[in-house]
Amino acid sequence: MILFRSFSEVQEALKKSTFSCADITKNYLKRISNQSHLNAFIEVYADEALAQAKIVDHKIKNGTPGKLAGMVIGIKDNLCYKNHKVSAASKILDGFDSLFTATSIQRLLNEDAIIIGRVNCDEFGMGSANENTIYGPVKNPLDNLRVAGGSSGGSAAAVAAGLCLAAIGSDTGGSIRQPASFCGVVGIKPTYSRVSRYGLIAYASSFDQIGPLANNVEDAALILEVISGKDDFDSTVSTKKVEQYSKASIKDKPIKIAYIQDCLDRKGLDPEVKKFMEEKIIELKKKGHVVEPIPFPQLDLLVPVYYVLTTAEASSNLARFDGVHYGYRSKIVETLENTYINSRTEGFGEEVKRRIMLGTFVLSSGYHDAYFTKAQKIRRVIKNNTIEVFKKYDFIISPTAPHTAFPIGKKHKDPTAMYLEDVFTVQANLTGNPAISLPLGNHSNGLPIGFQIMADNFKEGELLAFSKYLFN
């Protein structure tokens, strides 16, 4: 079975008629079946994907293919696709079929992408290991005893294992970038509001963003170009013109890059990850770029502020899952109140219940100002300080994660340890800035090390151009 690692390879094969879209789709279906032990896919649209592939083959023959003709994509199980099941990996949405299609998915279909199935994730996007799921943990394709990362672990594992050419995930605090780092693929979180959130099952509405995971920067750029832009169904989406990210090029001048020194001196950072970052900094300097350490006084506040605010938003967003309107309903339904209580108690997983309770607490009377309001104020300070950094620098670099993928089950029972997984990624979500993880390093344990780059708002073109420069 041939394994395509770039869309350009697919296009070349289609151009030479070496393979048809139907052939390519059958190949991926076979690979998914052969590697089902990874638990990346929870539902495969075999017949539908093959039917779509034949339609795309016909369009190619007639000279009317879309931008993504022949690209086989997996979608995270928190994105709605009309007449298809969506569960956000939660029992509370058991048996639920979506009544509409997410804007990002519809835009992929409009450009002739082939949706092959839905992939596993942490329940409602809450997790950093893809272990908080009713479908069981996703295994890392590079080491099946280790996690794939989360919450878009299924997306990252599917791409890394060659079960699809690319995948769509969502990123609330690093949920695209951290699994991309663990599995050795490219993952980008765009600027908040760059991609419509219509059809994304909300976790924390002021943080969530949809983005691609791919084998290379070029494919991620092309997908982002397709799914970005204004949308009448999302009042928070930006109306800024979408650049041609797939054609972005780097400026012919030294680039000014910042890194937070405290990140590299942080306790718990793997020594090899630190060494990798230091070597990259030296390498960039040798190429004539300006790379300087900067202070960031709020570094230790990033994770606490993130969890106060996201759990508060989750408490509100997840109130709609009540066991009455749709999804799972408890069999113990004596009164309206115990229908709500029992359905939510049985339907939500432990981590989701933990975050709902924490969010409800920080919003409660007497604690609202002490926690939620204070966290909002600190978020504003973090945002302002980040804006100031980008007045002087083009990019901020850091490790994507403090270490490589850890063993399955190692941190699952320690929520605090799991929350600290987000230490390098949450800043981009708190401030709304775009950020990307690139698999630029290798650890002595054989696993990839992710290199994170954060850019100024709506500078995805420059971010992707710089990423191509480093990746190629």
Summary of the structure (lengths in Angstrom):
residues: 472
radius of gyration: 21.4
end to end distance: 25.7
largest distance: 71.5
contacts: 1805
relative contact order: 0.13
helix: 43%
strand: 16%
